[in-house]
Amino acid sequence: MGYPDTAEGFLIHDQKKWTEFKRGEFKLKTFEDHDIDIAVDACGVCGSDVHTITGGWGEAPLPICVGHEIIGRAIKVGKSVTTVKVGDRVGVGAQIGADLTCKLCKEDQENYCPNMVDTYGAPYPDGIISQGGYSSHVRAHEYFTFAIPDGLDTVNAAPMLCAGITVYSPLVRLGCGPGKKVAIVGIGGLGHYAVLFAKALGAEVYVISHSPHKKDDAIKMEAKEFICSGDKNWSEKYKFTFDFILNCADATDRFNLEDYFSTMRIGGRFHCVGLPDAALPEMKTNLFVPGQYYMGASHIGNRPEMLAMLKLAADKNIKGWVEPIDISEVGCAEAVEKVYNNKMRYRFTLTNFDKVFGERA
């Protein structure tokens, strides 16, 4: 059939063969008045993609085309679209739909809407399963389509649409700013953005990592201190120091949480954005008592936060550590394998879509 009824992408057909990408066609949702068709130019490779295709987060509807850090060109806009015009450079993150009428949506909490639609692997009301950005095209509602500021490079900006907003939203909601001491746990695909954004927001930033070889990277990102959690009694020096901790690691199930909690001020929050496949261990309520500690987690961010994050990144010239990889069966496999094996510093963006799919007007 082809576009505008279908798009092409690199799909996984078996979660046991999660590196076997095959180029194929998939059906696009029914085009509606607020929709925008985007010819994809770049797509970041997210840990969520790997958790999905490996089955770490459970069964996925197959075949599936993952990818939710998408930047491309608007090539068609619905008659009710007011925020984007044909030819604009735009991005789409991990959410592509919501009812936009419920209480949460009206409070700018659409990222928690009970009727939200994930960018891939989720059913639309017409029964079509959403498919992601390792593809020629995506069709997105304008509310979840964001203008990319001129000051941001496409390859560098793509991972901000999930990794960036996933850390930016809790940083802002937890009060990151001048006068605050913030610890970032894990300096990987999420964590390095957390360091960059926390610093840009004006906080004093510390990095906690079990990998001592990442110290130089943390200092290059202008963290005040690097703390190696593999050292004996590492937490003693930092008792009651941090206003909150943003945990970007996906190994929380293996943490001695008492050590981490002890470094926070009274009422400190240990906030998770890294989501491990494994369940957290059992813990007693007593663990939270010594400093009136809180523990929580969050999911991406809302539209106002996304726009504010992109503006901050452009204004402050924030650049993640991003490596481009040409999109292909081989390129997709290489990227997800390296993410799975933690062999990246610190994000990949799939590029050169025109060479594979044509220029697409």
QUILIN-V848368 format. One record per pair of residues at least 12 apart in sequence whose ideal C-beta (glycine too) atoms are under 7 Angstrom apart, sorted by the first residue. I is the first residue (numbers start at 0). GAP is how many residues later the second one is. D is the distance in whole Angstrom. If there is no record, write none. Layout:
BEGIN
i;gap;d
I;GAP;D
I;GAP;D
END
This chain:
BEGIN
i;gap;d
2;133;7
2;134;6
3;24;7
3;27;7
3;33;7
4;22;7
4;23;7
5;19;5
5;20;6
5;21;5
5;22;6
6;19;6
6;21;6
6;128;5
6;129;5
6;130;4
7;15;6
7;16;7
7;17;6
7;127;6
7;128;5
7;349;6
8;15;7
8;17;6
8;56;4
8;122;6
8;125;5
8;126;3
8;127;7
9;13;6
9;55;7
9;124;5
9;317;7
9;319;6
9;322;5
10;13;5
10;52;4
10;53;6
10;54;5
11;41;5
11;50;7
11;51;6
11;52;6
12;49;6
12;50;5
14;38;6
14;39;6
14;40;4
14;45;7
17;35;4
17;36;5
18;314;4
18;317;6
18;318;6
20;308;5
20;311;4
20;312;6
21;307;7
22;306;7
23;39;7
25;39;6
25;105;5
26;101;6
27;109;7
27;111;5
28;95;5
28;97;6
28;99;4
28;110;6
29;96;5
30;47;7
30;108;7
31;46;6
32;45;4
32;46;5
32;47;4
33;44;5
33;46;5
33;47;6
33;107;5
33;108;5
34;43;5
34;104;6
34;105;7
34;106;6
35;38;5
35;41;5
35;42;7
35;45;6
35;48;5
35;54;7
35;104;5
35;106;6
35;109;5
36;38;5
36;39;4
36;100;6
36;102;5
37;32;7
37;34;4
37;35;7
37;36;6
37;37;7
37;52;6
37;54;7
37;99;6
37;100;5
37;102;6
38;33;5
38;34;5
38;36;5
38;97;7
38;98;6
38;321;4
39;30;6
39;32;4
39;93;5
39;95;6
39;96;6
39;97;6
39;98;6
39;313;5
40;30;6
40;31;5
40;32;7
40;113;6
40;312;5
41;29;5
41;112;5
41;113;6
41;116;5
41;307;5
41;308;7
41;309;5
42;24;4
42;26;6
42;27;5
42;90;4
42;91;6
42;115;6
42;306;7
42;307;5
43;25;3
43;114;4
43;115;4
43;117;7
43;118;7
43;119;7
43;303;6
43;305;5
44;290;4
44;291;6
44;294;6
44;303;4
44;305;6
45;22;6
45;23;6
45;116;5
45;117;6
46;142;6
46;203;7
46;292;6
47;20;7
47;46;7
47;114;7
48;17;4
48;18;6
48;287;6
49;286;5
49;289;5
49;290;5
50;226;7
51;12;7
51;14;6
51;69;6
52;13;6
52;283;7
55;221;4
56;220;7
59;61;5
60;60;6
60;68;5
63;56;6
63;57;6
63;67;7
64;55;6
64;66;4
64;67;5
64;69;5
64;70;5
65;54;5
65;66;5
65;68;6
66;53;7
66;65;4
66;66;3
66;67;4
67;25;6
67;26;4
67;51;4
67;52;6
67;64;5
67;65;6
67;94;5
68;24;7
68;64;7
68;89;5
68;90;5
68;92;5
68;93;5
69;21;6
69;22;4
69;63;4
69;68;6
69;88;7
69;91;7
70;18;7
70;20;5
70;77;6
70;83;5
70;86;6
70;87;5
71;18;7
72;14;6
72;16;6
73;12;6
73;13;7
73;14;5
73;16;5
74;285;7
74;286;6
80;61;5
82;59;5
83;58;6
83;61;6
83;63;7
87;59;6
88;59;5
89;55;5
89;56;6
89;57;6
89;58;6
90;55;5
90;57;5
90;66;7
90;70;5
91;27;6
91;46;6
91;48;5
91;52;6
91;53;6
91;69;7
92;68;4
92;69;5
92;72;6
92;207;6
92;213;7
93;24;7
93;25;6
93;68;5
93;206;5
94;16;6
94;21;6
94;23;6
94;24;6
94;49;6
94;205;6
95;21;5
95;22;7
95;23;4
95;34;6
95;44;5
95;45;7
95;48;5
96;19;7
96;20;3
96;44;6
96;47;7
97;12;4
97;15;4
97;17;6
97;18;5
97;19;7
98;14;6
98;16;4
99;43;6
101;12;7
107;194;5
107;196;6
108;193;6
109;192;6
109;193;7
110;188;6
110;189;5
110;190;6
110;191;5
111;187;7
116;13;6
117;12;6
118;13;5
119;12;3
133;193;7
133;198;6
133;216;6
135;221;4
135;224;6
136;223;7
142;160;6
145;160;5
145;161;6
145;164;7
147;162;7
148;161;6
148;162;6
148;165;4
150;163;4
151;158;7
151;161;6
151;162;5
154;167;6
154;169;5
154;194;5
154;196;6
155;163;5
155;164;6
155;166;5
157;191;5
158;161;6
158;163;6
158;188;4
158;190;6
159;149;7
159;150;7
159;153;6
159;160;7
161;138;7
162;26;5
162;27;5
162;30;5
162;184;6
163;29;5
163;145;6
164;135;5
164;136;4
164;140;6
164;141;5
164;144;6
165;24;6
165;107;5
165;134;6
166;23;6
166;26;5
166;27;4
166;30;6
166;79;6
166;81;7
166;106;6
167;29;5
167;133;6
167;137;6
167;141;4
168;129;6
168;131;7
168;132;3
168;136;5
169;76;6
169;101;5
169;103;6
169;128;5
170;23;7
170;26;6
170;27;6
170;30;6
170;75;7
171;133;6
173;70;5
173;95;6
173;97;6
175;22;5
175;25;5
175;27;5
176;24;5
176;25;5
176;26;6
177;24;4
179;23;5
179;24;7
179;63;5
180;22;7
180;23;5
180;25;7
180;60;6
180;61;5
180;62;6
181;16;5
181;21;5
181;23;6
181;60;6
181;61;6
181;62;6
181;64;7
182;23;5
182;25;5
182;59;4
182;62;5
182;80;7
183;14;7
183;21;6
183;23;5
183;62;5
183;64;6
184;23;5
184;60;6
184;62;4
184;63;6
184;64;5
185;23;6
185;61;7
185;62;4
185;63;3
185;88;6
186;20;5
186;22;5
186;27;5
186;30;6
186;31;6
187;60;7
187;154;7
187;158;6
188;157;5
188;158;5
189;58;4
189;83;6
189;84;6
190;57;4
191;29;6
191;128;7
191;129;6
191;154;4
192;127;6
193;52;5
193;54;5
194;12;6
194;23;7
194;26;5
194;28;6
195;25;6
195;122;5
195;124;7
196;121;7
198;23;5
199;112;6
199;116;5
199;118;6
203;20;5
204;18;5
204;19;6
205;17;6
205;18;6
205;19;5
205;21;6
205;36;7
206;16;5
206;19;5
206;20;7
207;19;5
207;21;5
208;19;7
208;20;7
209;19;5
209;20;5
211;16;5
211;18;7
234;24;4
234;27;5
234;28;5
237;25;4
238;23;6
238;24;6
239;25;5
239;51;7
240;22;5
241;21;5
241;22;5
241;23;7
241;26;6
242;22;6
242;25;6
243;20;7
243;24;6
243;25;4
243;27;6
244;15;6
244;19;6
244;25;5
244;26;7
245;25;5
245;27;7
246;23;6
246;24;7
246;25;5
246;26;7
246;27;6
247;25;6
247;26;5
248;25;5
249;24;4
249;25;6
249;26;4
250;25;6
251;20;6
251;22;7
251;24;6
251;28;6
252;23;5
252;25;4
252;26;6
252;27;6
252;28;6
256;26;7
256;30;6
257;29;6
260;26;7
260;30;6
260;32;5
263;27;6
263;29;6
265;25;5
265;26;5
266;25;5
267;23;6
267;25;6
268;25;5
268;27;6
269;23;6
269;25;5
270;25;5
270;26;7
270;27;7
271;25;4
272;24;7
272;25;6
319;26;7
319;27;6
320;24;5
320;25;5
320;26;7
321;25;5
321;27;5
322;21;7
322;25;5
323;25;5
323;27;4
324;23;5
324;25;6
324;26;7
325;25;6
325;26;5
326;23;4
326;24;7
326;25;6
326;26;6
326;29;6
327;28;7
330;19;6
331;18;7
334;13;4
334;15;7
END
